Amino acid sequence: MAIPVSPLAVALPSLPEIAGVRLGAAAAGIRYKGRTDLVMADFSPGTTAAGVFTRNKCPGAPVDWCRASLAGGKARALVVNAGNANVFTGRAGAEAARATAAAAALLVGCPAKQVFLGSTGVIGEVLPHERLTAALPALHADLRADGWEAAARGIMTTDTFPKGATRVASIGGAEVRISGIAKGSGMIAPDMATMLCFVFTDAKIPAPALQACLAPAVDASFNCTTVDSDTSTSDTVLLFATGQARHPRVPAEGGAILADFRAKLAEILHDLALQVVRDGEGAQKLVRIEVTGAVSKKSAKRVAMAIANSPLVKTAIAGEDANWGRIVMAVGKAGEPADRDLLSIAIGGTFMAREGSVVPGYDEAPVVAHMKGREIEILVDLGLGRGQAVAWTCDLTHGYIDINGSYRS
């Protein structure tokens, strides 16, 4: 089934070359016909790695492999396939991961544990890794420093547009580049989802410092987004630092010298996370939900995510219905401290309720007008404390059913 490009799509930016990174894509026929479905990247010797993975208790074999490989902190290659998640495939799945890593390691000239893997697609089908490994030699020979768009497209499944972001950061007064690509459209909810994200930098950063940069940036971006409340078995964010840029030495603990790098990395992940939400399956509207006045930041985030995950709220947004009672319901079901008589709610900057009561003379017209737009803003103030958080989601349309009802056919 052909899926139309999301009306919320953004153009893939021009992603500059990153010293020490070559990448590309090929058609291995793993599931799709007539399109690329295999991506590879190789890195210069000495590249360090960091990663954050799904908390789903049924992770895929590639997630298990990456978690084990991350202990060494070094990376020489990345191999990703689309169409088959290599999840719930038992020993066959583990063997597919091992064989893929071994084949890539032979091409690059490194231990298999320095090859990182990603798979996305259908769960419960054995990955035909012989097709994958057969396609790797030609793909490796064709890797290019400017292969970003090919790689971004090669990891797509139900995505309707490729996703990328880039920034320039400063480390000790010297410029370094950071670029990333991502895929994701459905099964999107913290902690991450059927979402893959790969970020690359030419900075020289020790693995512990790199991990310390990545984890909080993921929490503030991907873990504040949801499409459908379903947390996938495959979600992976990997960050690779090739060490090819010249800048002052970064200590193992990182510290103040990485302040700008952390900020730019957070911007990239936030940018990519919102692109994933914009490409939510069947999505027509991007929704920002801000919660203030909670007893803590953690509590505010839980309330925001309860609203973001509510099918009733999301379908009301799809129908352009200013039904703020559904927001009240979602606040109340979150399991966090809330007082109905202190609650205030605004949509598009117009308050319809303040401190537990309808605003006198409330005019729904500006809210209705706002609901007809592509980007919706919801503000909830709990009136209990200083905790605040923002979550991002999309509306829930019949398109989501159409896509997921026929995913395997």
N, C-alpha and C positions, 0 to 999 in steps of 0.2 A: 504494500500500500504506500503510495507516494504521500509524504507528509509536507504540507505547505510550510514555507519559512515563517517562523514566528513573527507576528506584527511588532513584537518588542525587540527584534534582532538588532544587533549593532555590528558594524563592519569590523572585520579582522584588521587590527592595526598592522603597520609595517614593523616587523620584528627584526631588529638588527642582529648581525652575527655576534655570537658570544665566543670569545677565544677559548679553544679547547673543547668545543662542542660541534659535532657533525651529526646530522639526523636526516631521516627520510621515511618514505612509506612505500609499500608494495601490496599487490593483490595476491594473497595466499590461498584464497578460496576456502577459508575456514568456515564461513557461513554465507557471506554475501557474494553475489555474482556481479561482475562488472564494476567493482569499486575496490579501493584500497582498504585493507583490514589488518595490516601488520605494520608496526612502526618500530624503528630502531634508532638509538642514539649511541654514539661512542664518545668517550671523554678522555682527555689527556691524563697520563699517569699522575697520581697524587691527588686526584679529585676526591673530595670528601662528600659525605651524604648524610642527610637527616630525613626523617619520615614520621608521619602521623597516619594511623590506620583506623579502620572501622572498629567499633566496639560491639558489633554484632557477634553473637556467640557461635555463629556458624560461618566463619570466614572462609574465603576461597584459598586454594593452594598457593596462588601467587602472594597473598597477604602473609601466609605462614612463611613463605620463602624470604620475603623482604624483611620481615621482623627478625629472622635469624641472621640475614646478611647485614642488617644495620648494625649489629654488634661490632663488626669490624671497622665501621666508619668510612670505608673506602669504596669507590665505585669506578668502574671502567666502561660499563654499558648499561643500557636500558632497552628492554624488549616489551612491547605492548601489543596485544591483539584485541580486536573488536569482534563481537558476534557470539562469543562463547566465554562465559565467566569462569570456567574451570572451578566450579563450586559444587559441593556435594557429589564429588566424583571419586572419593576414597583414594585407594592406592594409585589408581590410574591418574588422578589429578596430581598427586605428588610426583609421580613419574614424569608427567608432562612438564611440570615446572622444572624438575631436575634436568630433563633432556634439553629443554629450551635454553636453560642457563649454560649447560655444558657446550651446546652448539655455538652460542654467542661468545662464550669465553675462548673457544678455540679460534674463532675469527679475530678476536681482539687481542688475544695473547695475555690472558689473565686468569686467576683462579675463578671458578664458577661462582663463589660467594661474593665476587665483586660485580656480578651481573644482577640487576634489579628487574623485576617483572611486574606487569600489570595486565589484567584480563577483564573484559566487560562484555556482557551479553546474557544469553540464556543460561539459567541455572539447571544443573542436573544432567547435562549432556557431556559426555567425555570429549575433551579437547583433542582433535586430530592433530597432535603435535608434529607428526611426520610431515604434514603439509607446511606447517610453520617452519620447521627446521630446514626443509628443502628450499624454502624461499629466502632464507637468511643470507646465504653467501652472495647472491646477486644484489640483494638489498644493501648489505654491508659495503659492497664494492661501489655502490652508487650514492652513498651518504654524502651530504653536502652541508657546508656551513650555513647556507641560506635555505635549508629545507623545512622551514618553520610551517608554512601553510600546508604543505603535504602532510606533515606530522599531525597538525591540528585537525585536519580532515580525516586522517587515517584512524583516529581513535574514536570517531563518532559512532553512535548506535542510532537511537531515535532522535538525536540532536538534529536541529534544522539549520544550524549555522556553526562554523568553527569559532573557537573562543581563544583569545590570546590577550596578553597585556605586557607592557614593558615600562621600565623606569631606569633612570640613572641615579645612582647613590654616591655618597662621598664617604670614604674611609680614610681618616687622617689627612684630609685635603686632597686625596686622589680619587678620580672617578672610577666607578665600577658599574658594570651593566647587569641588570636583572631582567630576565624575560620568562614568561610562563605560558603554558597552554593547558586547557582543561576540557573535559567532556562531562556532560550530565544533562538530563532532561526529566527523568522520572526516577522514582524510588530515591527521593532526595529528602533527607532529614538528618539532623544530628543524631549520632555523631558521624557526620558526613553521609555518603550515600553511594548509589551506583555511579559514583563520581570519581574520576581520575584527574589528578592535577600534577603537572610536572613543571618545576621551576628550575632555572639554570642561571648561574652567575659566574663571572670570571674572577670573582674575589677569592682570596686565599684565607679561608676561615677553618679553624679546627672543627672536627665533627661535634664535640660537645657544645661549642659556642653556636654552631649552626643549628643544632637541635633546640637550643635555648631561644633562638630567634624564631624558629618555625612554629613551635607548639602554641605559644600565646597568639600568634597571628592567625592560626587556624581557628582557635576558639573565638576570636573576634570577627571572623568572616564566615567561613563555611558552616561553622557550628551555630551561627545565628540565622540560618536560612532553612526553608523547608518548601517543598512542592506538594508532598502528599503524606507526610508523617512516617514514611517507610524507610528504615535504615538498612541499607544494602549490606551484602556480604563481601563486597569487593572494594569499597571506597579506600582510596590511597592518595596521599599527598607526599610527594618526594621532592627534595631540594638538593641540588648538586652544585658544588663550588669547585671550579676547575683550577683555581689558583694561578691563573695566567696574568692577572692584572698586577701592576706594581703599586704597592701601598705599604704603609707602616705595618709592622707585625701585629697580628691580633692574638691576644692571649687565649688560652684554652677556655677560660671562663667568659670570654667576650668582653663585656663591660662597656664603658662610655664610648669607646672608639667605634662601636657598631650602632650608635644611636640613629644615625641617618639611614643606615642599611636596614635596621629593623623597621623604621617608619616606611621606607619605600617598599619593602617586602610586604608589609601589612596592606599598603595601597594596592599592590598587585593582586593579593589574595582576595581582597574585598571586591576589586574590579571583576575578577574571574567568578567569584561566588554570585555576584549579581547577574552576570551573564548567564550562569546556569539557571537561575530563577527566571530570567527573561525567556529562557528556552524551555520552561516547564511544559510538560506534555499538555497540549491543548490550551496553553495560557494565552489570554488576551489582555491581561492587566498585571502590572507589577505593583505590589502592595508593601508599603513601609508601615510598620507598627511600632510606635514608641510608647513605652510605659514609664511613667515617672511616679514619684511619691510612694514607692514600695519600701518595705522594711529593710531590704538589702538589694544589692545588684543581682545576686543570684535569684532572689525571689522575683524581681522585675523581669528577668529573662524567662523564667518559667511561665509567668503570666503572658508575656508577649508571645511565647511559642504556643501556648494553649489557644490564643486567639488565632495565630497564624495557621494552626493545624485544624481548626474547626471546619468541618465540611459545610456547616450551616452558614458560617461567616463567609467562606470562600464562594459558595454558590450564590449568596446574596450579592456579593461583589460582581460575580459573573452576570447576574441579572440586573445589575445597576440599581439595586434596591437598597435604599438608605435605612435598612432595618437594624438600628443600633441596639435593639433588644438582644440580638444574637451576640453582640460583643459583651453585653452584661452577663449573659449566660456563660460565655467562655471564660470570663474573669472568675466567675463563681466556681467553675468546675476545675480550675487550675490546681486547687489544693494548697494555695498560698494565702497568707493573711490578706483579707479584704473586708471592707465595711461598706455595705450597700449605701449607707447614708453619707458616705464621704466621697463616693465615686463620681468622677467627671469624665465625659467622653466628647471628643471632637472628631469630625471627619472633614478633611480638606480645610482645616483651620476654623471651622464653624462649630462651636459648642452647642450640642443639643441637650446635654445634661450637665449639671454642676451640683456637686455635693449631694448626690442622691435624688435630685429632682429635675424634671424637665425645665429647661430655661424658659422663663416667662416670655411669651410672644415668639417662641422659636419658629423660624421660617425655614422650611425644608428645601426651598428652591435652590439656594447655593450648594447645598449638599448633593442634591440630585444632579446638578450640573457637574459637580466634581466627580461623581460616580460614573459619568459618561466618558471620562478621560481614560487614558492608557495607564497613568500612574496615580495610585490612590494612597492617601496618607491618613492614618488613624492614630489618634493620641488618646491615651487613657491615663488619667491621674488617680492614683489610689488614695492619696491624702493621708498616708500613714507614716512616711519617712522620707529619706533622701535617695533611696535606691532607684536606679533607672537603667533601661536597656532598650535596644532596638532589635527587631527581628524583621526579616524580609520573606515574603511569600508571593504567590500568584493566585489568581482566581481558579476555580474548579469548574470546567466546562464539559460538555458532552464529548469534546475532542479527546479528553483524557481517557474516557471509556473506549472510544473508537480505537485509539492507539494501543492501549493495553489489552483490549479484548481480542486483538488479532496479532499480538506480538510474536507468537510462535508460528503463525501461519504464513 
